[in-house]
């Protein structure tokens, strides 16, 4: 399976994390894969997904598609990953 969406998601998270001195996340590390899943869960929450209702519906739907795709790709490379909020979208 192509994991381009997931790789782009992780790259974006690493760019933001670098601003705060965080260690980069790696898809090769099981603990990091779970952190990525937790991050997707946080991003898919209604408040974060819609930027507290500030985004138009079309942007919210686009963000949701990207997050669900990234979650599916992550689960395809590591079926042991546990999701919370995202589980209902998979």
Residue frames as a rotation matrix with the C-alpha (Angstrom) as fourth column:
UNK 1
0.578 0.816 0.000 0.00
0.816 -0.578 0.000 0.00
0.000 0.000 -1.000 0.00
UNK 2
-0.158 -0.534 0.831 1.13
0.466 -0.782 -0.414 3.51
0.871 0.322 0.372 -0.78
UNK 3
0.253 0.212 -0.944 1.78
0.964 -0.131 0.230 5.45
-0.075 -0.968 -0.238 2.45
UNK 4
-0.463 -0.479 0.746 2.36
0.635 -0.766 -0.097 8.89
0.618 0.429 0.659 0.94
UNK 5
0.367 0.680 0.635 -0.39
-0.047 -0.668 0.742 10.57
0.929 -0.302 -0.213 2.99
UNK 6
0.904 -0.069 -0.422 1.01
0.422 0.297 0.856 9.10
0.066 -0.952 0.298 6.21
UNK 7
-0.055 -0.998 -0.001 4.56
0.998 -0.055 -0.024 10.15
0.024 -0.003 1.000 5.32
UNK 8
-0.325 0.004 0.946 3.38
0.308 -0.945 0.110 13.70
0.894 0.327 0.306 4.63
UNK 9
0.743 0.649 0.165 1.47
0.003 -0.250 0.968 13.75
0.669 -0.719 -0.188 7.92
UNK 10
0.659 -0.570 -0.491 4.55
0.734 0.343 0.587 12.60
-0.166 -0.747 0.644 9.87
UNK 11
-0.332 -0.803 0.495 6.76
0.871 -0.462 -0.166 15.10
0.363 0.376 0.853 8.04
UNK 12
0.066 0.449 0.891 4.38
0.019 -0.894 0.448 17.93
0.998 -0.012 -0.067 8.98
UNK 13
0.944 0.282 -0.172 4.27
0.146 0.109 0.983 16.76
0.296 -0.953 0.062 12.62
UNK 14
0.297 -0.917 -0.268 8.07
0.947 0.247 0.204 16.61
-0.120 -0.314 0.942 12.70
UNK 15
-0.339 -0.382 0.860 8.38
0.545 -0.824 -0.152 20.15
0.767 0.417 0.488 11.30
UNK 16
0.486 0.583 0.651 6.07
-0.247 -0.623 0.743 21.47
0.838 -0.522 -0.159 14.01
UNK 17
0.916 -0.143 -0.374 7.80
0.393 0.502 0.771 19.36
0.077 -0.853 0.516 16.65
UNK 18
-0.009 -0.988 0.152 11.20
0.930 -0.064 -0.362 20.71
0.367 0.138 0.920 15.65
UNK 19
0.017 0.083 0.996 10.01
0.009 -0.997 0.083 24.22
1.000 0.007 -0.017 16.51
UNK 20
0.702 0.341 0.626 9.52
-0.605 -0.179 0.776 23.03
0.376 -0.923 0.081 20.09
UNK 21
-0.223 -0.943 0.248 12.66
-0.966 0.179 -0.188 20.89
0.133 -0.281 -0.950 20.28
UNK 22
0.548 0.491 0.677 10.84
-0.578 0.808 -0.119 17.55
-0.605 -0.326 0.727 20.02
UNK 23
-0.600 -0.695 0.397 12.57
-0.242 0.630 0.738 14.46
-0.763 0.347 -0.546 18.68
UNK 24
-0.397 0.461 -0.793 11.36
-0.909 -0.078 0.410 13.51
0.127 0.884 0.450 15.20
UNK 25
0.296 0.600 0.743 8.85
-0.540 0.747 -0.387 10.68
-0.787 -0.287 0.546 14.91
UNK 26
-0.669 -0.551 -0.498 9.81
-0.735 0.390 0.555 7.64
-0.112 0.737 -0.666 12.82
UNK 27
0.446 0.836 -0.321 7.57
-0.880 0.475 0.013 5.10
0.164 0.276 0.947 11.13
UNK 28
-0.020 -0.562 -0.827 10.30
-0.284 0.796 -0.534 2.53
0.959 0.225 -0.175 11.82
UNK 29
-0.938 -0.326 0.114 9.79
-0.162 0.123 -0.979 2.72
0.305 -0.937 -0.169 15.59
UNK 30
-0.388 0.837 -0.385 6.75
0.673 0.543 0.503 0.97
0.630 -0.064 -0.774 17.15
UNK 31
-0.255 0.273 -0.928 6.47
0.844 -0.406 -0.351 3.48
-0.473 -0.872 -0.127 19.99
UNK 32
-0.827 -0.078 -0.557 6.55
-0.143 -0.929 0.343 6.36
-0.544 0.363 0.757 17.50
UNK 33
-0.808 0.587 -0.051 3.88
0.116 0.244 0.963 4.67
0.577 0.772 -0.266 15.37
UNK 34
-0.117 0.787 -0.606 1.59
0.972 0.217 0.094 4.63
0.206 -0.577 -0.790 18.41
UNK 35
-0.433 -0.086 -0.897 2.41
0.440 -0.889 -0.127 8.31
-0.787 -0.450 0.423 19.09
UNK 36
-0.981 0.099 -0.166 1.46
-0.193 -0.464 0.864 9.05
0.008 0.880 0.474 15.48
UNK 37
-0.459 0.863 -0.213 -1.84
0.586 0.474 0.658 7.19
0.668 0.177 -0.723 15.98
UNK 38
-0.102 0.382 -0.919 -2.47
0.931 -0.290 -0.223 9.20
-0.351 -0.878 -0.326 19.15
UNK 39
-0.753 -0.243 -0.611 -1.74
0.068 -0.953 0.295 12.39
-0.654 0.181 0.735 17.24
UNK 40
-0.859 0.511 0.017 -4.19
0.032 0.021 0.999 11.44
0.511 0.859 -0.035 14.49
UNK 41
-0.187 0.804 -0.565 -6.79
0.925 0.338 0.174 10.74
0.331 -0.490 -0.807 17.20
UNK 42
-0.290 0.022 -0.957 -6.23
0.612 -0.764 -0.203 14.19
-0.736 -0.645 0.208 18.66
UNK 43
-0.920 -0.140 -0.366 -6.39
-0.159 -0.719 0.677 15.87
-0.358 0.681 0.639 15.25
UNK 44
-0.742 0.669 -0.054 -9.63
0.244 0.344 0.906 14.09
0.625 0.659 -0.419 14.34
UNK 45
-0.479 0.596 -0.644 -11.47
0.778 -0.051 -0.626 15.34
-0.405 -0.801 -0.440 17.42
UNK 46
0.370 0.753 0.543 -14.28
0.921 -0.375 -0.108 17.71
0.122 0.540 -0.833 16.40
UNK 47
0.810 -0.069 -0.582 -12.69
0.189 -0.909 0.371 20.75
-0.555 -0.411 -0.724 18.04
UNK 48
-0.172 -0.970 -0.174 -9.32
-0.060 -0.166 0.984 20.26
-0.983 0.180 -0.030 16.35
UNK 49
-0.385 0.069 0.920 -10.75
0.827 0.468 0.311 19.07
-0.410 0.881 -0.238 13.05
UNK 50
0.413 0.675 0.612 -12.88
0.857 -0.515 -0.011 22.19
0.307 0.529 -0.791 12.63
UNK 51
-0.679 -0.696 0.232 -10.50
0.514 -0.677 -0.527 24.60
0.524 -0.239 0.818 14.41
UNK 52
-0.732 0.473 -0.491 -13.24
0.433 -0.234 -0.870 25.22
-0.526 -0.850 -0.033 16.99
UNK 53
0.230 0.948 0.220 -15.83
0.739 -0.022 -0.673 25.75
-0.634 0.317 -0.706 14.26
UNK 54
0.102 -0.272 -0.957 -13.79
-0.242 -0.940 0.241 28.31
-0.965 0.207 -0.162 12.34
UNK 55
-0.868 -0.495 -0.046 -13.22
-0.180 0.228 0.957 26.26
-0.463 0.838 -0.287 9.18
UNK 56
-0.058 0.847 -0.528 -15.78
-0.994 -0.096 -0.046 25.91
-0.090 0.523 0.848 6.41
UNK 57
0.583 0.431 0.689 -17.33
-0.459 0.874 -0.159 22.48
-0.671 -0.223 0.707 5.98
UNK 58
0.928 -0.241 -0.283 -15.37
-0.173 0.394 -0.903 21.78
0.329 0.887 0.324 2.79
UNK 59
0.000 -0.985 0.175 -12.05
-0.705 -0.124 -0.698 22.24
0.709 -0.123 -0.694 4.60
UNK 60
-0.039 0.063 0.997 -13.20
-0.903 0.426 -0.063 20.10
-0.428 -0.903 0.040 7.52
UNK 61
0.872 0.422 0.248 -14.16
-0.268 0.835 -0.480 17.31
-0.410 0.352 0.841 5.12
UNK 62
0.643 -0.714 -0.278 -10.80
-0.302 0.097 -0.948 17.57
0.704 0.693 -0.153 3.35
UNK 63
-0.231 -0.740 0.632 -8.91
-0.912 -0.062 -0.406 17.41
0.340 -0.670 -0.660 6.64
UNK 64
0.302 0.437 0.847 -10.99
-0.717 0.690 -0.100 14.43
-0.628 -0.577 0.522 7.73
UNK 65
0.979 0.054 -0.198 -10.23
-0.185 0.653 -0.734 12.56
0.090 0.755 0.649 4.48
UNK 66
0.216 -0.975 -0.050 -6.49
-0.512 -0.069 -0.856 13.15
0.832 0.211 -0.514 4.93
UNK 67
-0.280 -0.321 0.905 -6.52
-0.960 0.116 -0.256 12.03
-0.023 -0.940 -0.340 8.56
UNK 68
0.618 0.559 0.554 -8.56
-0.522 0.818 -0.242 8.91
-0.588 -0.140 0.797 7.86
UNK 69
0.863 -0.357 -0.357 -6.28
-0.193 0.421 -0.886 8.03
0.467 0.834 0.294 4.94
UNK 70
-0.116 -0.948 0.296 -3.18
-0.731 -0.120 -0.672 8.51
0.672 -0.294 -0.679 7.14
UNK 71
-0.043 0.176 0.983 -4.76
-0.898 0.424 -0.115 6.31
-0.437 -0.889 0.140 9.83
UNK 72
0.907 0.409 0.103 -5.57
-0.310 0.812 -0.494 3.59
-0.286 0.416 0.863 7.30
UNK 73
0.554 -0.778 -0.297 -2.03
-0.302 0.145 -0.942 3.68
0.776 0.611 -0.154 5.95
UNK 74
-0.279 -0.643 0.713 -0.58
-0.914 -0.050 -0.403 3.50
0.295 -0.764 -0.574 9.46
UNK 75
0.284 0.477 0.832 -2.79
-0.715 0.683 -0.148 0.55
-0.639 -0.553 0.535 10.31
UNK 76
0.945 0.061 -0.323 -1.74
-0.289 0.622 -0.728 -1.19
0.156 0.781 0.605 7.08
UNK 77
0.132 -0.970 -0.202 1.92
-0.354 0.144 -0.924 -1.13
0.926 0.194 -0.325 8.12
UNK 78
-0.922 -0.385 0.029 1.23
-0.163 0.321 -0.933 -1.91
0.350 -0.865 -0.359 11.80
UNK 79
-0.120 0.964 -0.237 -2.08
0.017 0.241 0.970 -3.67
0.993 0.112 -0.045 12.54
UNK 80
-0.185 0.016 -0.983 -1.30
0.914 0.370 -0.166 -3.62
0.361 -0.929 -0.083 16.29
UNK 81
-0.923 -0.155 0.352 -1.79
0.078 -0.972 -0.223 0.16
0.376 -0.179 0.909 16.42
UNK 82
-0.291 0.833 -0.471 -4.60
0.942 0.164 -0.291 1.22
-0.165 -0.528 -0.833 18.75
UNK 83
-0.752 0.174 0.636 -6.87
0.121 -0.912 0.392 4.13
0.648 0.372 0.664 17.83
UNK 84
-0.730 0.576 -0.369 -9.46
0.386 -0.097 -0.917 5.86
-0.564 -0.812 -0.152 19.97
UNK 85
-0.010 0.749 -0.663 -11.61
-0.283 -0.638 -0.716 8.49
-0.959 0.181 0.218 18.23
UNK 86
-0.390 -0.244 -0.888 -10.35
-0.893 -0.133 0.429 7.47
-0.223 0.961 -0.166 14.80
UNK 87
-0.864 -0.027 0.502 -11.46
-0.034 0.999 -0.004 3.84
-0.502 -0.020 -0.865 15.17
UNK 88
0.041 0.991 0.129 -15.01
0.267 0.114 -0.957 4.68
-0.963 0.073 -0.260 14.06
UNK 89
0.449 0.080 -0.890 -13.73
-0.682 -0.613 -0.399 6.16
-0.578 0.786 -0.220 10.78
UNK 90
-0.571 -0.801 -0.181 -11.66
-0.747 0.414 0.520 3.14
-0.342 0.432 -0.835 9.74
